[in-house]
């Protein structure tokens, strides 16, 4: 259970970790920015689909 003191400690640890990992996020953002000109928008399309389902009918018995 998180109580008030442990919540404050956890919050400060998360902020420290975010600060330490900020360079990773910035690197990822730089990579994504470079992809901006090659991205194509996915447009909605209609399609027809068929589902093949097999069943035994539930009434096959060996006598």
mmJSON file of the N, C-alpha and C atoms, coordinates in Angstrom:
{"data_MODEL":{"atom_site":{
"group_PDB":["ATOM","ATOM","ATOM","ATOM","ATOM","ATOM","ATOM","ATOM","ATOM","ATOM","ATOM","ATOM","ATOM","ATOM","ATOM","ATOM","ATOM","ATOM","ATOM","ATOM","ATOM","ATOM","ATOM","ATOM","ATOM","ATOM","ATOM","ATOM","ATOM","ATOM","ATOM","ATOM","ATOM","ATOM","ATOM","ATOM","ATOM","ATOM","ATOM","ATOM","ATOM","ATOM","ATOM","ATOM","ATOM","ATOM","ATOM","ATOM","ATOM","ATOM","ATOM","ATOM","ATOM","ATOM","ATOM","ATOM","ATOM","ATOM","ATOM","ATOM","ATOM","ATOM","ATOM","ATOM","ATOM","ATOM","ATOM","ATOM","ATOM","ATOM","ATOM","ATOM","ATOM","ATOM","ATOM","ATOM","ATOM","ATOM","ATOM","ATOM","ATOM","ATOM","ATOM","ATOM","ATOM","ATOM","ATOM","ATOM","ATOM","ATOM","ATOM","ATOM","ATOM","ATOM","ATOM","ATOM","ATOM","ATOM","ATOM","ATOM","ATOM","ATOM","ATOM","ATOM","ATOM","ATOM","ATOM","ATOM","ATOM","ATOM","ATOM","ATOM","ATOM","ATOM","ATOM","ATOM","ATOM","ATOM","ATOM","ATOM","ATOM","ATOM","ATOM","ATOM","ATOM","ATOM","ATOM","ATOM","ATOM","ATOM","ATOM","ATOM","ATOM","ATOM","ATOM","ATOM","ATOM","ATOM","ATOM","ATOM","ATOM","ATOM","ATOM","ATOM","ATOM","ATOM","ATOM","ATOM","ATOM","ATOM","ATOM","ATOM","ATOM","ATOM","ATOM","ATOM","ATOM","ATOM","ATOM","ATOM","ATOM","ATOM","ATOM","ATOM","ATOM","ATOM","ATOM","ATOM","ATOM","ATOM","ATOM","ATOM","ATOM","ATOM","ATOM","ATOM","ATOM","ATOM","ATOM","ATOM","ATOM","ATOM","ATOM","ATOM","ATOM","ATOM","ATOM","ATOM","ATOM"],
"id":[1,2,3,4,5,6,7,8,9,10,11,12,13,14,15,16,17,18,19,20,21,22,23,24,25,26,27,28,29,30,31,32,33,34,35,36,37,38,39,40,41,42,43,44,45,46,47,48,49,50,51,52,53,54,55,56,57,58,59,60,61,62,63,64,65,66,67,68,69,70,71,72,73,74,75,76,77,78,79,80,81,82,83,84,85,86,87,88,89,90,91,92,93,94,95,96,97,98,99,100,101,102,103,104,105,106,107,108,109,110,111,112,113,114,115,116,117,118,119,120,121,122,123,124,125,126,127,128,129,130,131,132,133,134,135,136,137,138,139,140,141,142,143,144,145,146,147,148,149,150,151,152,153,154,155,156,157,158,159,160,161,162,163,164,165,166,167,168,169,170,171,172,173,174,175,176,177,178,179,180,181,182,183,184,185,186,187,188,189],
"type_symbol":["N","C","C","N","C","C","N","C","C","N","C","C","N","C","C","N","C","C","N","C","C","N","C","C","N","C","C","N","C","C","N","C","C","N","C","C","N","C","C","N","C","C","N","C","C","N","C","C","N","C","C","N","C","C","N","C","C","N","C","C","N","C","C","N","C","C","N","C","C","N","C","C","N","C","C","N","C","C","N","C","C","N","C","C","N","C","C","N","C","C","N","C","C","N","C","C","N","C","C","N","C","C","N","C","C","N","C","C","N","C","C","N","C","C","N","C","C","N","C","C","N","C","C","N","C","C","N","C","C","N","C","C","N","C","C","N","C","C","N","C","C","N","C","C","N","C","C","N","C","C","N","C","C","N","C","C","N","C","C","N","C","C","N","C","C","N","C","C","N","C","C","N","C","C","N","C","C","N","C","C","N","C","C","N","C","C","N","C","C"],
"label_atom_id":["N","CA","C","N","CA","C","N","CA","C","N","CA","C","N","CA","C","N","CA","C","N","CA","C","N","CA","C","N","CA","C","N","CA","C","N","CA","C","N","CA","C","N","CA","C","N","CA","C","N","CA","C","N","CA","C","N","CA","C","N","CA","C","N","CA","C","N","CA","C","N","CA","C","N","CA","C","N","CA","C","N","CA","C","N","CA","C","N","CA","C","N","CA","C","N","CA","C","N","CA","C","N","CA","C","N","CA","C","N","CA","C","N","CA","C","N","CA","C","N","CA","C","N","CA","C","N","CA","C","N","CA","C","N","CA","C","N","CA","C","N","CA","C","N","CA","C","N","CA","C","N","CA","C","N","CA","C","N","CA","C","N","CA","C","N","CA","C","N","CA","C","N","CA","C","N","CA","C","N","CA","C","N","CA","C","N","CA","C","N","CA","C","N","CA","C","N","CA","C","N","CA","C","N","CA","C","N","CA","C","N","CA","C","N","CA","C","N","CA","C"],
"label_alt_id":[null,null,null,null,null,null,null,null,null,null,null,null,null,null,null,null,null,null,null,null,null,null,null,null,null,null,null,null,null,null,null,null,null,null,null,null,null,null,null,null,null,null,null,null,null,null,null,null,null,null,null,null,null,null,null,null,null,null,null,null,null,null,null,null,null,null,null,null,null,null,null,null,null,null,null,null,null,null,null,null,null,null,null,null,null,null,null,null,null,null,null,null,null,null,null,null,null,null,null,null,null,null,null,null,null,null,null,null,null,null,null,null,null,null,null,null,null,null,null,null,null,null,null,null,null,null,null,null,null,null,null,null,null,null,null,null,null,null,null,null,null,null,null,null,null,null,null,null,null,null,null,null,null,null,null,null,null,null,null,null,null,null,null,null,null,null,null,null,null,null,null,null,null,null,null,null,null,null,null,null,null,null,null,null,null,null,null,null,null],
"label_comp_id":["UNK","UNK","UNK","UNK","UNK","UNK","UNK","UNK","UNK","UNK","UNK","UNK","UNK","UNK","UNK","UNK","UNK","UNK","UNK","UNK","UNK","UNK","UNK","UNK","UNK","UNK","UNK","UNK","UNK","UNK","UNK","UNK","UNK","UNK","UNK","UNK","UNK","UNK","UNK","UNK","UNK","UNK","UNK","UNK","UNK","UNK","UNK","UNK","UNK","UNK","UNK","UNK","UNK","UNK","UNK","UNK","UNK","UNK","UNK","UNK","UNK","UNK","UNK","UNK","UNK","UNK","UNK","UNK","UNK","UNK","UNK","UNK","UNK","UNK","UNK","UNK","UNK","UNK","UNK","UNK","UNK","UNK","UNK","UNK","UNK","UNK","UNK","UNK","UNK","UNK","UNK","UNK","UNK","UNK","UNK","UNK","UNK","UNK","UNK","UNK","UNK","UNK","UNK","UNK","UNK","UNK","UNK","UNK","UNK","UNK","UNK","UNK","UNK","UNK","UNK","UNK","UNK","UNK","UNK","UNK","UNK","UNK","UNK","UNK","UNK","UNK","UNK","UNK","UNK","UNK","UNK","UNK","UNK","UNK","UNK","UNK","UNK","UNK","UNK","UNK","UNK","UNK","UNK","UNK","UNK","UNK","UNK","UNK","UNK","UNK","UNK","UNK","UNK","UNK","UNK","UNK","UNK","UNK","UNK","UNK","UNK","UNK","UNK","UNK","UNK","UNK","UNK","UNK","UNK","UNK","UNK","UNK","UNK","UNK","UNK","UNK","UNK","UNK","UNK","UNK","UNK","UNK","UNK","UNK","UNK","UNK","UNK","UNK","UNK"],
"label_asym_id":["A","A","A","A","A","A","A","A","A","A","A","A","A","A","A","A","A","A","A","A","A","A","A","A","A","A","A","A","A","A","A","A","A","A","A","A","A","A","A","A","A","A","A","A","A","A","A","A","A","A","A","A","A","A","A","A","A","A","A","A","A","A","A","A","A","A","A","A","A","A","A","A","A","A","A","A","A","A","A","A","A","A","A","A","A","A","A","A","A","A","A","A","A","A","A","A","A","A","A","A","A","A","A","A","A","A","A","A","A","A","A","A","A","A","A","A","A","A","A","A","A","A","A","A","A","A","A","A","A","A","A","A","A","A","A","A","A","A","A","A","A","A","A","A","A","A","A","A","A","A","A","A","A","A","A","A","A","A","A","A","A","A","A","A","A","A","A","A","A","A","A","A","A","A","A","A","A","A","A","A","A","A","A","A","A","A","A","A","A"],
"label_entity_id":["1","1","1","1","1","1","1","1","1","1","1","1","1","1","1","1","1","1","1","1","1","1","1","1","1","1","1","1","1","1","1","1","1","1","1","1","1","1","1","1","1","1","1","1","1","1","1","1","1","1","1","1","1","1","1","1","1","1","1","1","1","1","1","1","1","1","1","1","1","1","1","1","1","1","1","1","1","1","1","1","1","1","1","1","1","1","1","1","1","1","1","1","1","1","1","1","1","1","1","1","1","1","1","1","1","1","1","1","1","1","1","1","1","1","1","1","1","1","1","1","1","1","1","1","1","1","1","1","1","1","1","1","1","1","1","1","1","1","1","1","1","1","1","1","1","1","1","1","1","1","1","1","1","1","1","1","1","1","1","1","1","1","1","1","1","1","1","1","1","1","1","1","1","1","1","1","1","1","1","1","1","1","1","1","1","1","1","1","1"],
"label_seq_id":[1,1,1,2,2,2,3,3,3,4,4,4,5,5,5,6,6,6,7,7,7,8,8,8,9,9,9,10,10,10,11,11,11,12,12,12,13,13,13,14,14,14,15,15,15,16,16,16,17,17,17,18,18,18,19,19,19,20,20,20,21,21,21,22,22,22,23,23,23,24,24,24,25,25,25,26,26,26,27,27,27,28,28,28,29,29,29,30,30,30,31,31,31,32,32,32,33,33,33,34,34,34,35,35,35,36,36,36,37,37,37,38,38,38,39,39,39,40,40,40,41,41,41,42,42,42,43,43,43,44,44,44,45,45,45,46,46,46,47,47,47,48,48,48,49,49,49,50,50,50,51,51,51,52,52,52,53,53,53,54,54,54,55,55,55,56,56,56,57,57,57,58,58,58,59,59,59,60,60,60,61,61,61,62,62,62,63,63,63],
"pdbx_PDB_ins_code":[null,null,null,null,null,null,null,null,null,null,null,null,null,null,null,null,null,null,null,null,null,null,null,null,null,null,null,null,null,null,null,null,null,null,null,null,null,null,null,null,null,null,null,null,null,null,null,null,null,null,null,null,null,null,null,null,null,null,null,null,null,null,null,null,null,null,null,null,null,null,null,null,null,null,null,null,null,null,null,null,null,null,null,null,null,null,null,null,null,null,null,null,null,null,null,null,null,null,null,null,null,null,null,null,null,null,null,null,null,null,null,null,null,null,null,null,null,null,null,null,null,null,null,null,null,null,null,null,null,null,null,null,null,null,null,null,null,null,null,null,null,null,null,null,null,null,null,null,null,null,null,null,null,null,null,null,null,null,null,null,null,null,null,null,null,null,null,null,null,null,null,null,null,null,null,null,null,null,null,null,null,null,null,null,null,null,null,null,null],
"Cartn_x":[0.839,0.0,0.886,0.512,1.27,0.708,1.551,1.148,1.807,1.518,1.982,3.509,4.247,5.712,6.309,5.81,6.371,5.974,4.813,4.391,5.347,5.749,6.676,8.039,8.504,9.793,9.719,8.65,8.469,8.417,7.714,7.609,8.97,9.769,11.097,12.015,11.891,12.704,12.329,11.055,10.599,11.131,11.099,11.606,13.107,13.842,15.285,15.536,14.786,14.958,14.6,13.552,13.173,14.312,14.903,16.022,17.217,17.493,18.631,18.393,17.151,16.831,16.367,16.423,15.941,16.699,17.983,18.762,18.275,17.77,17.218,15.959,15.098,13.874,14.19,15.133,15.496,16.059,16.856,17.382,16.273,15.305,14.173,13.35,13.155,12.396,13.116,14.451,15.219,15.053,15.074,14.889,13.504,12.496,11.133,10.968,11.573,11.492,12.022,13.076,13.668,12.734,11.84,10.9,9.708,9.556,8.386,8.098,9.115,8.88,8.541,8.804,8.549,7.273,6.579,5.377,4.197,3.423,2.191,1.019,-0.005,-1.19,-1.957,-2.437,-3.255,-4.697,-5.27,-6.633,-7.6,-8.784,-9.771,-10.207,-10.379,-10.821,-11.887,-12.723,-13.704,-13.183,-13.519,-13.108,-14.147,-14.119,-15.001,-14.167,-14.666,-13.929,-14.855,-14.259,-14.994,-14.32,-15.114,-14.593,-15.044,-14.081,-14.398,-14.334,-15.428,-15.51,-15.924,-15.234,-15.589,-16.245,-17.234,-17.913,-18.426,-18.616,-19.141,-20.642,-21.282,-22.724,-23.225,-22.385,-22.764,-23.646,-23.947,-24.842,-24.189,-22.894,-22.19,-21.856,-22.502,-22.251,-21.888,-21.017,-20.673,-21.57,-22.267,-23.19,-22.639],
"Cartn_y":[-1.17,0.0,1.235,2.22,3.465,4.44,4.812,5.845,7.159,8.218,9.545,9.653,9.19,9.303,8.48,7.26,6.438,6.991,7.637,8.263,9.391,10.174,11.282,10.751,9.686,9.088,8.532,7.827,7.251,8.341,9.421,10.527,11.139,11.322,11.913,10.95,9.649,8.675,8.635,8.755,8.779,10.024,11.174,12.407,12.309,11.688,11.503,10.618,9.528,8.598,9.248,10.048,10.771,11.697,12.383,13.275,12.516,11.331,10.542,9.934,9.639,8.994,9.975,11.262,12.26,12.185,11.872,11.78,10.633,9.564,8.452,8.914,9.61,10.129,11.109,11.991,12.958,12.259,11.216,10.452,9.8,9.229,8.605,9.641,10.794,11.852,12.346,12.42,12.815,11.789,10.497,9.445,9.542,9.794,9.88,11.108,12.216,13.429,13.181,12.39,12.104,11.269,10.537,9.709,10.504,11.723,12.525,12.638,12.728,12.895,11.589,10.447,9.156,8.485,9.139,8.549,8.75,7.684,7.777,7.527,8.3,8.173,6.902,6.183,5.004,5.468,5.253,5.689,4.543,4.843,3.78,3.199,1.89,1.2,0.192,-0.117,-1.17,-2.453,-3.561,-4.844,-5.897,-6.949,-8.078,-9.214,-9.847,-10.964,-12.16,-13.331,-14.581,-15.386,-15.93,-16.755,-18.198,-19.102,-20.509,-21.18,-21.804,-22.411,-23.868,-24.756,-26.173,-26.609,-27.471,-27.977,-29.375,-30.167,-31.525,-31.596,-30.52,-30.492,-30.983,-31.646,-32.1,-33.326,-33.93,-35.093,-36.32,-36.377,-37.55,-38.511,-39.677,-40.694,-42.006,-42.72,-44.061,-45.039,-45.917,-46.881,-48.282],
"Cartn_z":[0.0,0.0,0.0,-0.781,-0.82,0.196,1.133,2.071,1.657,2.334,1.93,1.874,2.894,2.803,1.648,1.459,0.379,-0.989,-1.065,-2.32,-2.685,-1.724,-1.975,-2.419,-1.784,-2.151,-3.572,-3.865,-5.194,-6.259,-5.972,-6.92,-7.198,-6.169,-6.374,-7.129,-6.883,-7.614,-9.09,-9.368,-10.763,-11.457,-10.796,-11.392,-11.664,-10.758,-10.957,-12.175,-12.262,-13.384,-14.708,-14.725,-15.945,-16.369,-15.419,-15.727,-16.277,-15.729,-16.185,-17.571,-17.904,-19.176,-20.25,-19.976,-20.924,-22.247,-22.22,-23.455,-24.347,-23.753,-24.533,-25.261,-24.543,-25.148,-26.272,-26.046,-27.077,-28.312,-28.117,-29.251,-30.053,-29.363,-30.041,-30.802,-30.197,-30.865,-32.121,-32.065,-33.253,-34.38,-34.024,-35.034,-35.671,-34.868,-35.385,-36.269,-35.906,-36.727,-38.14,-38.257,-39.569,-40.441,-39.83,-40.587,-41.111,-40.695,-41.032,-42.51,-43.346,-44.781,-45.478,-44.835,-45.479,-44.983,-44.1,-43.525,-44.461,-44.648,-45.424,-44.487,-44.67,-43.833,-44.197,-43.2,-43.422,-43.542,-44.712,-44.968,-44.728,-44.252,-44.047,-45.395,-45.415,-46.621,-46.245,-47.213,-46.993,-47.632,-47.041,-47.595,-47.253,-48.026,-47.783,-47.217,-46.196,-45.615,-45.467,-45.561,-45.414,-44.316,-43.445,-42.37,-42.59,-42.741,-42.905,-41.536,-41.158,-39.835,-40.009,-39.352,-39.404,-38.111,-38.23,-37.047,-37.337,-36.313,-36.515,-36.351,-36.05,-35.917,-34.572,-33.83,-32.485,-32.445,-33.602,-33.567,-34.189,-34.253,-34.81,-33.681,-33.685,-32.658,-33.318,-32.668,-33.134,-32.416,-33.195,-32.563,-32.687],
"occupancy":[1.0,1.0,1.0,1.0,1.0,1.0,1.0,1.0,1.0,1.0,1.0,1.0,1.0,1.0,1.0,1.0,1.0,1.0,1.0,1.0,1.0,1.0,1.0,1.0,1.0,1.0,1.0,1.0,1.0,1.0,1.0,1.0,1.0,1.0,1.0,1.0,1.0,1.0,1.0,1.0,1.0,1.0,1.0,1.0,1.0,1.0,1.0,1.0,1.0,1.0,1.0,1.0,1.0,1.0,1.0,1.0,1.0,1.0,1.0,1.0,1.0,1.0,1.0,1.0,1.0,1.0,1.0,1.0,1.0,1.0,1.0,1.0,1.0,1.0,1.0,1.0,1.0,1.0,1.0,1.0,1.0,1.0,1.0,1.0,1.0,1.0,1.0,1.0,1.0,1.0,1.0,1.0,1.0,1.0,1.0,1.0,1.0,1.0,1.0,1.0,1.0,1.0,1.0,1.0,1.0,1.0,1.0,1.0,1.0,1.0,1.0,1.0,1.0,1.0,1.0,1.0,1.0,1.0,1.0,1.0,1.0,1.0,1.0,1.0,1.0,1.0,1.0,1.0,1.0,1.0,1.0,1.0,1.0,1.0,1.0,1.0,1.0,1.0,1.0,1.0,1.0,1.0,1.0,1.0,1.0,1.0,1.0,1.0,1.0,1.0,1.0,1.0,1.0,1.0,1.0,1.0,1.0,1.0,1.0,1.0,1.0,1.0,1.0,1.0,1.0,1.0,1.0,1.0,1.0,1.0,1.0,1.0,1.0,1.0,1.0,1.0,1.0,1.0,1.0,1.0,1.0,1.0,1.0,1.0,1.0,1.0,1.0,1.0,1.0],
"B_iso_or_equiv":[0.0,0.0,0.0,0.0,0.0,0.0,0.0,0.0,0.0,0.0,0.0,0.0,0.0,0.0,0.0,0.0,0.0,0.0,0.0,0.0,0.0,0.0,0.0,0.0,0.0,0.0,0.0,0.0,0.0,0.0,0.0,0.0,0.0,0.0,0.0,0.0,0.0,0.0,0.0,0.0,0.0,0.0,0.0,0.0,0.0,0.0,0.0,0.0,0.0,0.0,0.0,0.0,0.0,0.0,0.0,0.0,0.0,0.0,0.0,0.0,0.0,0.0,0.0,0.0,0.0,0.0,0.0,0.0,0.0,0.0,0.0,0.0,0.0,0.0,0.0,0.0,0.0,0.0,0.0,0.0,0.0,0.0,0.0,0.0,0.0,0.0,0.0,0.0,0.0,0.0,0.0,0.0,0.0,0.0,0.0,0.0,0.0,0.0,0.0,0.0,0.0,0.0,0.0,0.0,0.0,0.0,0.0,0.0,0.0,0.0,0.0,0.0,0.0,0.0,0.0,0.0,0.0,0.0,0.0,0.0,0.0,0.0,0.0,0.0,0.0,0.0,0.0,0.0,0.0,0.0,0.0,0.0,0.0,0.0,0.0,0.0,0.0,0.0,0.0,0.0,0.0,0.0,0.0,0.0,0.0,0.0,0.0,0.0,0.0,0.0,0.0,0.0,0.0,0.0,0.0,0.0,0.0,0.0,0.0,0.0,0.0,0.0,0.0,0.0,0.0,0.0,0.0,0.0,0.0,0.0,0.0,0.0,0.0,0.0,0.0,0.0,0.0,0.0,0.0,0.0,0.0,0.0,0.0,0.0,0.0,0.0,0.0,0.0,0.0],
"pdbx_formal_charge":[null,null,null,null,null,null,null,null,null,null,null,null,null,null,null,null,null,null,null,null,null,null,null,null,null,null,null,null,null,null,null,null,null,null,null,null,null,null,null,null,null,null,null,null,null,null,null,null,null,null,null,null,null,null,null,null,null,null,null,null,null,null,null,null,null,null,null,null,null,null,null,null,null,null,null,null,null,null,null,null,null,null,null,null,null,null,null,null,null,null,null,null,null,null,null,null,null,null,null,null,null,null,null,null,null,null,null,null,null,null,null,null,null,null,null,null,null,null,null,null,null,null,null,null,null,null,null,null,null,null,null,null,null,null,null,null,null,null,null,null,null,null,null,null,null,null,null,null,null,null,null,null,null,null,null,null,null,null,null,null,null,null,null,null,null,null,null,null,null,null,null,null,null,null,null,null,null,null,null,null,null,null,null,null,null,null,null,null,null],
"auth_seq_id":[1,1,1,2,2,2,3,3,3,4,4,4,5,5,5,6,6,6,7,7,7,8,8,8,9,9,9,10,10,10,11,11,11,12,12,12,13,13,13,14,14,14,15,15,15,16,16,16,17,17,17,18,18,18,19,19,19,20,20,20,21,21,21,22,22,22,23,23,23,24,24,24,25,25,25,26,26,26,27,27,27,28,28,28,29,29,29,30,30,30,31,31,31,32,32,32,33,33,33,34,34,34,35,35,35,36,36,36,37,37,37,38,38,38,39,39,39,40,40,40,41,41,41,42,42,42,43,43,43,44,44,44,45,45,45,46,46,46,47,47,47,48,48,48,49,49,49,50,50,50,51,51,51,52,52,52,53,53,53,54,54,54,55,55,55,56,56,56,57,57,57,58,58,58,59,59,59,60,60,60,61,61,61,62,62,62,63,63,63],
"auth_comp_id":["UNK","UNK","UNK","UNK","UNK","UNK","UNK","UNK","UNK","UNK","UNK","UNK","UNK","UNK","UNK","UNK","UNK","UNK","UNK","UNK","UNK","UNK","UNK","UNK","UNK","UNK","UNK","UNK","UNK","UNK","UNK","UNK","UNK","UNK","UNK","UNK","UNK","UNK","UNK","UNK","UNK","UNK","UNK","UNK","UNK","UNK","UNK","UNK","UNK","UNK","UNK","UNK","UNK","UNK","UNK","UNK","UNK","UNK","UNK","UNK","UNK","UNK","UNK","UNK","UNK","UNK","UNK","UNK","UNK","UNK","UNK","UNK","UNK","UNK","UNK","UNK","UNK","UNK","UNK","UNK","UNK","UNK","UNK","UNK","UNK","UNK","UNK","UNK","UNK","UNK","UNK","UNK","UNK","UNK","UNK","UNK","UNK","UNK","UNK","UNK","UNK","UNK","UNK","UNK","UNK","UNK","UNK","UNK","UNK","UNK","UNK","UNK","UNK","UNK","UNK","UNK","UNK","UNK","UNK","UNK","UNK","UNK","UNK","UNK","UNK","UNK","UNK","UNK","UNK","UNK","UNK","UNK","UNK","UNK","UNK","UNK","UNK","UNK","UNK","UNK","UNK","UNK","UNK","UNK","UNK","UNK","UNK","UNK","UNK","UNK","UNK","UNK","UNK","UNK","UNK","UNK","UNK","UNK","UNK","UNK","UNK","UNK","UNK","UNK","UNK","UNK","UNK","UNK","UNK","UNK","UNK","UNK","UNK","UNK","UNK","UNK","UNK","UNK","UNK","UNK","UNK","UNK","UNK","UNK","UNK","UNK","UNK","UNK","UNK"],
"auth_asym_id":["A","A","A","A","A","A","A","A","A","A","A","A","A","A","A","A","A","A","A","A","A","A","A","A","A","A","A","A","A","A","A","A","A","A","A","A","A","A","A","A","A","A","A","A","A","A","A","A","A","A","A","A","A","A","A","A","A","A","A","A","A","A","A","A","A","A","A","A","A","A","A","A","A","A","A","A","A","A","A","A","A","A","A","A","A","A","A","A","A","A","A","A","A","A","A","A","A","A","A","A","A","A","A","A","A","A","A","A","A","A","A","A","A","A","A","A","A","A","A","A","A","A","A","A","A","A","A","A","A","A","A","A","A","A","A","A","A","A","A","A","A","A","A","A","A","A","A","A","A","A","A","A","A","A","A","A","A","A","A","A","A","A","A","A","A","A","A","A","A","A","A","A","A","A","A","A","A","A","A","A","A","A","A","A","A","A","A","A","A"],
"auth_atom_id":["N","CA","C","N","CA","C","N","CA","C","N","CA","C","N","CA","C","N","CA","C","N","CA","C","N","CA","C","N","CA","C","N","CA","C","N","CA","C","N","CA","C","N","CA","C","N","CA","C","N","CA","C","N","CA","C","N","CA","C","N","CA","C","N","CA","C","N","CA","C","N","CA","C","N","CA","C","N","CA","C","N","CA","C","N","CA","C","N","CA","C","N","CA","C","N","CA","C","N","CA","C","N","CA","C","N","CA","C","N","CA","C","N","CA","C","N","CA","C","N","CA","C","N","CA","C","N","CA","C","N","CA","C","N","CA","C","N","CA","C","N","CA","C","N","CA","C","N","CA","C","N","CA","C","N","CA","C","N","CA","C","N","CA","C","N","CA","C","N","CA","C","N","CA","C","N","CA","C","N","CA","C","N","CA","C","N","CA","C","N","CA","C","N","CA","C","N","CA","C","N","CA","C","N","CA","C","N","CA","C","N","CA","C","N","CA","C","N","CA","C"],
"pdbx_PDB_model_num":[1,1,1,1,1,1,1,1,1,1,1,1,1,1,1,1,1,1,1,1,1,1,1,1,1,1,1,1,1,1,1,1,1,1,1,1,1,1,1,1,1,1,1,1,1,1,1,1,1,1,1,1,1,1,1,1,1,1,1,1,1,1,1,1,1,1,1,1,1,1,1,1,1,1,1,1,1,1,1,1,1,1,1,1,1,1,1,1,1,1,1,1,1,1,1,1,1,1,1,1,1,1,1,1,1,1,1,1,1,1,1,1,1,1,1,1,1,1,1,1,1,1,1,1,1,1,1,1,1,1,1,1,1,1,1,1,1,1,1,1,1,1,1,1,1,1,1,1,1,1,1,1,1,1,1,1,1,1,1,1,1,1,1,1,1,1,1,1,1,1,1,1,1,1,1,1,1,1,1,1,1,1,1,1,1,1,1,1,1]
}}}
